[in-house]
Amino acid sequence: MEETLRAIVVREAAPTVLLAGGSFLLTLFTGRYWVRWLRVKKIGKQVRVDGPQAHLSKTGTPTMGGIMIVVSVVLMTVLFNLYGRWSMLLPLAVLVSFAILGSFDDFLSLTGTRSKTFGLTARLKLVWQFLLALIAALAIYLPKEYFGLETEGLVQIPFYGGVPIPFYWYIPIAVFVIVATSNAVNLTDGLDGLAAWTLAIAFAAYGVISFVAYPRHIYLQAFCFTMVGANAAFLWYNAHPAQVFMGDTGALAMGAVLAVVALISQHWLLLPIIGIVFVAEGASSMLQTLYFKWTRWRTGTGKRLFRMAPLHHHFELCGWSETQVTQRFVLIALIAAFIGIALALSTPESRGDPNQRTPARVQELAPR
């Protein structure tokens, strides 16, 4: 039995490690030329003048660095993780489509003027995000045989097991998860290394879950670690002081595909735990806006709940250095990922116990 398990781990884990290493090296190699090209073309970021004063020195730093991650992941997946594994087309399509949307936003922010809104308007960006998320949600739910499960959309609940969700609930939930995660990751991309570190940890967590928890998705595991390798290489250029920023091109795409990975794995209920930093960043911005509007309506003068949103700026204004904020948030993300993996392994199927609440047909099928 021990030899069998060892053979399975070696057979499945070895290609995954090679994909992670390949995406790391490819991103590292191409990133050098991409950063140089961005500098030559003077594609630099505009920094908020009302933000922390230490960030003003970052004005002009090249942005749209997320392209190097997207290109590397697409190439590695198409070459080594797509043939006979057509379910990988969905996360690839989400990655590319949200990257295109983000690149439009980044481009418009570079060509805008002080008198105009930088980038796409928030409303127009949300409309496109909801449209793309709706298509992705339908692709996950409707072709039920696509992922090897002939049942309604499932969610794996810790200590309980799989629970089917009707179409009219699953689709709006899935759309919300994709859009919310995409925007939360975008808000997190405000400090050197923060978004790439937390994304690498989150994808690694779902890679482990896809390999050891029920249902097993070997190809999804390989895709997750391809993302880990690419984000790790991006940190080479994004570590403080950053030579390039991820931009909406990378952040919107990374967040959306992380949500899709969580939905495919069926352990999307753990996403707020594994992505606790993203939740904190997104929630702080939302609460800041709502509290300001509410106090202005009640008193005539708007008040702030935090010194500045998103949350990482609040701690900077409290006296933490940028490096301290990043390192402490990364530590929290790491511990949260461990907790998420443990909870994913707590379901009866993951422990090897049949779950009587899960439809029998699901138990008979081996996830692809």
C-alpha positions in Angstrom: 0.0 0.0 0.0 2.8 2.4 0.9 4.6 1.7 -2.4 1.4 2.3 -4.3 0.8 5.6 -2.7 4.4 6.6 -3.2 4.1 5.7 -6.9 0.9 7.8 -7.3 2.5 10.8 -5.6 5.6 10.6 -7.7 3.7 10.1 -11.0 1.3 13.0 -10.3 3.5 15.4 -8.4 6.6 15.3 -10.6 5.0 16.8 -13.7 3.4 19.5 -11.5 6.7 20.5 -10.0 8.2 20.7 -13.5 5.4 22.9 -14.6 5.9 25.2 -11.7 9.6 25.4 -12.3 9.0 25.9 -16.1 6.6 28.8 -15.5 9.0 30.3 -13.0 11.9 30.2 -15.4 9.9 31.4 -18.4 8.4 34.3 -16.5 11.8 35.2 -15.1 13.4 35.2 -18.5 10.7 37.1 -20.4 10.1 39.5 -17.5 13.5 41.1 -18.0 12.8 42.1 -21.5 9.2 43.1 -20.8 10.3 45.4 -17.9 12.9 46.9 -20.2 10.4 47.5 -23.0 7.9 49.1 -20.5 10.6 51.5 -19.4 11.6 52.5 -22.9 7.9 53.1 -23.8 7.5 55.0 -20.5 4.5 53.0 -19.5 4.5 54.1 -15.9 1.9 54.1 -13.1 0.2 57.2 -11.8 0.2 57.3 -8.0 -2.6 58.8 -5.9 -1.5 62.1 -4.5 -3.8 61.6 -1.5 -2.1 58.3 -0.6 0.8 57.7 1.7 3.6 60.2 0.8 6.2 57.4 0.7 4.4 56.1 -2.5 4.9 59.3 -4.5 8.4 58.1 -5.3 6.8 55.2 -7.2 5.3 57.5 -9.8 6.4 56.4 -13.3 7.2 52.8 -12.2 6.3 50.5 -15.1 2.9 48.8 -14.8 1.1 46.1 -16.8 3.6 43.6 -15.5 0.8 41.0 -15.1 1.2 40.3 -18.8 4.4 38.3 -18.1 2.5 36.0 -15.8 -0.4 35.6 -18.1 1.8 34.8 -21.2 3.9 32.3 -19.2 0.9 30.5 -17.7 -0.9 30.3 -21.1 2.2 28.9 -22.9 3.0 26.3 -20.2 -0.6 25.2 -20.0 -1.2 24.9 -23.7 2.1 23.0 -24.2 2.0 20.6 -21.3 -1.4 20.7 -19.5 -4.1 21.0 -22.2 -4.0 18.0 -24.6 -6.6 15.5 -23.4 -7.3 17.9 -20.5 -9.8 20.2 -22.2 -11.3 21.3 -18.9 -8.2 23.6 -18.6 -9.7 25.8 -21.4 -12.0 27.4 -18.9 -9.5 28.8 -16.5 -7.3 29.8 -19.4 -10.2 31.7 -21.1 -11.0 33.5 -17.8 -7.3 34.4 -17.4 -7.0 35.8 -20.8 -10.4 37.6 -21.0 -9.9 39.4 -17.6 -6.3 40.2 -18.6 -7.6 41.9 -21.7 -10.2 43.9 -19.7 -7.5 44.9 -17.2 -5.1 45.9 -20.0 -7.7 48.3 -21.4 -8.1 49.8 -18.0 -4.3 50.2 -17.6 -3.9 51.6 -21.1 -6.6 54.2 -20.5 -5.1 55.2 -17.2 -1.8 55.8 -18.9 -3.4 58.0 -21.7 -5.8 59.9 -19.4 -5.4 63.4 -18.2 -6.0 65.0 -14.8 -9.3 66.3 -16.0 -10.6 62.9 -16.9 -11.1 59.7 -14.9 -8.1 57.4 -15.0 -8.9 54.1 -16.6 -12.4 52.6 -17.3 -15.2 53.9 -15.1 -16.1 51.7 -12.2 -19.6 51.0 -13.6 -18.3 50.0 -17.1 -15.6 47.8 -15.6 -18.2 46.1 -13.3 -20.5 45.5 -16.3 -17.8 43.7 -18.2 -16.7 41.7 -15.1 -20.2 40.5 -14.5 -20.6 39.5 -18.1 -17.4 37.5 -18.2 -18.2 36.0 -14.8 -21.6 35.0 -16.0 -20.2 33.1 -19.0 -17.6 31.4 -16.7 -20.3 30.4 -14.2 -22.5 28.9 -16.9 -19.5 27.0 -18.4 -18.8 25.5 -14.9 -22.4 24.5 -14.2 -24.1 23.6 -17.5 -21.9 20.9 -19.1 -22.1 18.7 -16.1 -20.0 15.9 -17.7 -17.3 18.5 -18.4 -15.6 18.0 -15.1 -16.7 14.4 -14.6 -19.6 15.1 -12.3 -23.2 14.5 -13.5 -24.9 16.5 -10.8 -25.8 20.0 -10.0 -23.1 22.5 -8.9 -21.6 21.2 -5.6 -20.0 22.9 -2.6 -17.9 20.9 -0.2 -18.8 21.9 3.3 -16.1 21.2 6.0 -17.0 18.2 8.3 -20.2 17.6 6.2 -19.4 16.8 2.6 -20.8 17.7 -0.8 -24.1 19.6 -1.1 -25.7 20.2 -4.5 -26.9 23.7 -5.2 -29.7 24.5 -7.7 -29.0 26.4 -10.8 -30.9 29.6 -9.8 -28.6 29.9 -6.7 -25.3 28.6 -8.0 -25.0 31.0 -11.0 -25.5 34.2 -9.0 -23.2 32.9 -6.2 -20.5 32.0 -8.7 -20.7 35.3 -10.5 -20.4 37.2 -7.2 -17.4 35.0 -6.1 -15.6 35.7 -9.4 -16.3 39.4 -9.5 -15.6 40.0 -5.8 -12.3 38.0 -5.8 -11.2 39.8 -9.0 -11.7 43.3 -7.5 -10.4 42.3 -4.0 -7.1 41.1 -5.6 -6.9 44.3 -7.6 -7.2 46.3 -4.3 -4.5 44.2 -2.7 -2.1 45.1 -5.5 -1.1 48.3 -3.7 2.2 47.4 -2.0 5.4 45.9 -3.5 5.1 42.1 -3.5 1.8 41.9 -1.6 -0.5 40.7 -4.3 2.0 38.2 -5.9 2.9 36.7 -2.5 -0.7 36.2 -1.4 -1.7 34.9 -4.8 1.1 32.4 -4.8 0.0 31.1 -1.4 -3.6 30.9 -2.4 -2.9 29.0 -5.6 -0.6 26.7 -3.8 -3.3 26.0 -1.2 -5.8 25.1 -3.9 -3.2 23.1 -5.7 -2.8 20.9 -2.6 -6.5 20.7 -2.1 -7.0 19.6 -5.7 -4.5 16.8 -5.2 -5.3 15.4 -1.8 -9.0 16.4 -1.1 -12.2 15.1 -2.6 -12.9 15.5 -5.5 -9.4 15.2 -6.9 -8.6 17.3 -10.0 -5.0 16.4 -11.0 -5.0 18.8 -14.0 -6.3 21.6 -11.9 -3.5 20.9 -9.4 -1.0 21.3 -12.2 -2.6 24.6 -13.3 -2.5 26.0 -9.8 1.2 25.3 -9.4 1.9 26.8 -12.8 0.3 30.0 -11.4 2.5 29.6 -8.3 5.7 29.5 -10.3 4.7 32.5 -12.5 3.8 34.6 -9.5 7.0 33.6 -7.7 9.0 34.8 -10.7 7.1 38.0 -10.9 8.2 38.7 -7.3 11.8 38.9 -8.6 10.8 42.2 -10.3 8.1 43.2 -7.9 10.0 42.9 -4.6 10.5 46.1 -2.7 11.5 48.5 -4.3 9.4 47.3 -7.2 10.8 47.5 -10.8 7.3 46.8 -12.2 3.7 46.7 -11.0 1.2 44.0 -11.8 -1.5 46.5 -12.8 -5.1 45.7 -13.5 -3.8 43.5 -16.4 -2.6 41.0 -13.8 -4.6 41.6 -10.7 -8.1 41.4 -12.3 -7.1 38.2 -14.2 -5.4 36.6 -11.2 -8.3 37.2 -8.9 -10.9 35.9 -11.4 -9.0 32.7 -12.2 -8.4 32.1 -8.5 -12.2 32.2 -8.0 -12.8 29.9 -11.0 -10.2 27.4 -9.5 -12.0 27.5 -6.2 -15.4 26.9 -7.9 -14.1 24.0 -10.0 -12.5 22.4 -6.9 -15.9 22.6 -5.2 -14.1 24.0 -2.1 -15.0 27.7 -2.9 -16.6 28.0 0.6 -13.0 28.1 1.9 -12.0 31.0 -0.4 -12.7 33.7 2.2 -10.3 31.8 4.6 -7.5 31.0 2.1 -7.9 34.5 0.6 -8.4 36.3 4.0 -6.1 39.1 3.0 -8.1 39.7 -0.2 -11.3 39.7 1.9 -9.9 42.2 4.4 -8.7 44.5 1.6 -12.0 44.4 -0.3 -14.1 44.7 2.9 -12.1 47.7 4.2 -12.7 49.7 1.0 -16.4 48.8 0.9 -16.9 49.7 4.6 -14.9 52.9 4.2 -17.2 54.1 1.4 -20.4 53.0 3.2 -19.4 54.6 6.5 -18.5 57.8 4.8 -21.8 58.1 3.0 -23.8 57.1 6.0 -22.1 59.7 8.3 -22.5 62.3 5.7 -26.2 61.5 5.4 -26.6 61.6 9.2 -24.5 64.5 10.2 -23.8 66.4 6.9 -20.0 65.6 7.2 -18.6 62.4 6.1 -16.2 60.5 8.4 -13.7 57.8 7.8 -13.7 54.4 9.4 -10.0 53.8 8.5 -7.3 56.3 8.1 -7.2 55.2 4.5 -8.6 52.3 2.5 -7.7 49.7 1.4 -6.5 48.2 4.7 -2.7 48.1 3.9 -2.7 51.9 3.6 -4.4 52.2 7.0 -1.5 50.4 8.6 1.1 52.4 6.7 -0.5 55.6 8.1 -0.4 54.0 11.5 3.4 53.9 11.3 4.1 50.4 9.8 6.7 50.4 7.0 5.6 49.0 3.6 7.8 46.0 4.1 6.3 45.3 7.6 2.8 45.5 6.2 3.6 43.1 3.4 5.5 40.6 5.5 2.8 40.5 8.2 -0.1 40.2 5.7 1.8 37.3 4.0 2.3 35.5 7.3 -1.5 35.8 7.9 -2.2 34.5 4.4 0.2 31.5 5.0 -1.5 30.5 8.2 -5.0 31.0 6.7 -3.9 28.7 3.8 -2.9 25.9 6.2 -6.3 26.2 7.9 -8.1 26.1 4.6 -6.3 22.9 3.5 -7.1 21.3 6.9 -10.8 22.2 6.5 -10.8 20.8 2.9 -9.5 17.5 4.3 -12.2 17.3 6.9 -15.0 16.2 4.6 -16.1 12.5 4.8 -15.0 11.8 1.2 -11.6 13.3 1.8 -11.1 11.2 4.8 -12.2 8.1 2.9 -15.6 7.8 4.5 -18.6 7.6 2.1 -20.9 10.6 2.5 -24.5 9.4 2.4 -25.7 12.9 1.8 -23.9 13.1 -1.6 -25.8 11.7 -4.5 -24.8 8.1 -5.2 -24.0 8.9 -8.9 -21.4 11.4 -7.7 -19.6 8.8 -5.6 -19.4 6.4 -8.5 -17.7 8.9 -10.8 -14.0 9.6 -10.8 -13.4 13.4 -11.2 -11.3 14.1 -14.3 
